[in-house]
Amino acid sequence: MSEVLVRDRWYALIVAGPSGSGKSVVAEQIARELSLPVIDADDYHSREAVEMMKSGTPLTDDYRQNWAERIIGGMIAWRRRGESVVIACSCIRRRTRDRFRTYVNEARMVGGQVVIAWLDVPADILKARLLNREEQHTHFFPASLLASQLGSVQEPDPQSEPGVVKVEVRNDAPEAVARRVWEAVPALHPFVTRS
């Protein structure tokens, strides 16, 4: 029998960061490279929440937790098909990140893991990107909400928070950021050889 590469464990890679950090496009790059499904957390917002953000109203922590549960529903659907998954999600609150991590224990996935790659982008670059998106009408999150969102950020500390890596981003191309995430997260290479 010939040798084949197989995934030896389930994982979810969450590409995280504030709005404008580039998490969606970086998650798509990584998912394409690994031939994995991608979940964009923006798709899991309720219509009401999208309208709130469009009008400049920030989301509450309670809403974020309910939103996280819906995203976990998407994770479960892919896991049932035997697929690891890449997720683009802001995860600005520690409570939300903890909820994603506890899912693995609840599901009793031996060796399963959730890894969070936090895209660390300066506020001035975030603002410029959001203003550009507004001009292009390509996203519902307005630049006017950035200060509020940054005020809510509980930035992860890889020394004290499990399963987190930080990736510094300036005006780098998404491909370069995806490569840095790839290099920083050994869990992206969970393959074994079987014959």
N, C-alpha and C positions, 0 to 999 in steps of 0.2 A: 504494500500500500504506500502511496506517495505521502510525503509530509505536507501538512496543511497548517496554516496559522489560524488559531481560534481565540476568541476573547475568553479570558479566564475568570472574569468577574464583571458584575454590573456596576456601572458608575453613571453619575450625572455630573457634567461639568457646567457650572453656572458662571457665565461671563457677566460680571456685575459692575455697577458704577452709576453715577448720576445721569440724568438725561443729557444727551450730547456727547457722552464718553465714547460712543462708537461700538457699544456692546452688541447691538444687533448684527452689524456687518461683520464684526470679528467672529461672533458665534457662527454665522453662516459660513465664513471661510474655514473655520476649524471643522465644522460638521461635514462640509464638502470633502475636506482632506481625509477625514476618517470614515466617510460613507455612513454617517449617523444622522438620525432625524434631529431637527432643530425645533425648539419651542421658543417663540417670541412672546414674552409675558404681556406685551402690549395687546396681543390678540385675546387675552383673558380678562381685560377690563370690561366692566359693564358699560352699556351705552351712557348711563347716567354719570358714571365716573369720568368718561371721556368728555362729556359736556361740561362737567364741573371744572376739569382742568382747562378746557378751552376758554372758559370764562374767567380763569385766573384763581380758582378756588383749590387750595391744596388738599390732598387726600389725608384722611385720618389713619392712625395706627390700626384701629379696628378694621377699617376697610382693607388696609394692606394685608392683614392676617387672613381675611376671607379670600382675598385675591390669591395669596400663597396657597390656600387649600385648593383652589381651582387649578392652579398650575400643577400641584402635586397630582391632581386627577389626570392631567396630561402625562405626567411621568409614569403613573401606574399603567395607563393604556399602552405606552411603549414597552414598559418592562414585561407586561403580559405577552408581548410579541417577541420577547427575548432581546430587546434592543436597549443598549445604553443610549444616552441622550445628551445633547448640548442645549443649554437654556440661556437665553438673553433676558436678564431680569435685574432691575436696579438694586434690590437687596440693600437699601440704605440703612435699614434698622437691624440691629443685632438679633432682635426677637424673630424677625423673618428668616434670617440666615440659620438660626438655631432650629427653626421649624423644619426647614429643608433637611437639615442633618438628622433630626430625630426620626424622620420618615424611614430611613434605612433600618434603624433599630426596630421600629414598629412592624415593618414588613419582614423582619427576621432574615435579612439578606446577609448571609455569611460572606464576608469579604467585600460586600457592596460599599460604595462610598460616594459622598457628595463632596466635590472640590469646587471652591469658589475662587475665580481669578478676578481680582478687583482692579479695574482700570483706573489708575491714578492720574487724573487730568487736571491741570490748573484751571481755576475758575474763569480766567479771561478767555481761554481757548473754548471752554464749554459755552460761554456766552456768545462768542463769535459764531460758533456752530449753530446754536439755537436761533440766532438772528437770521442766519443764512437759510435755515429750514423754514422759518416764518416767511421769508421773502419768496421762497420757492413753493410754499404751501405743501410741504412734504410730510409734516407731522403735526399732531394735535397739541403737543406740549409747548406752551408759549415761553419765550425768554423771560417774561415778567415773573414766572414762577420759580426761576432758578434760585434766587436768593432764599426763598422759603425752603426749597428742597435741600439746598446746601446746609441750611440751619438745622435740618432734621437728620442729616447724615451722622451715623455712628460708624466712623471709619473702622474697618476691621484691622486688628493688629495680629499679624501672623505669629507673633510670639505667644500670645495668650488665647487666640481663637483657632480651634482646630480646622485643618483642611483649607487654609486660605493662603493664596500667594498674591503679592502686589506686583503689578506691571506698570511701570511708569510710561506715560504716553504724552507726547507733545503734539507736533503736527505730523506724526508718522503715518505712513500708508497703512491701511487695514491689514495688508499681507504681512507687513513687518511686525505689527502688534500680535497677529495670530501666531507668527513664528516664535515670538517671545513667550507667549502663553504656552505654546507647545513645549518649548525648552524648559519652562519653569515647573511644569506639572507632569511628573513621572506617571501619574495615573492615566495619562492619555495613551500609554503604550502597554495596555494590559493584554498582551498576547502570549500564548504559549505554543510550542510546536508539538503536534501530535502526528504519529504515523499510523 
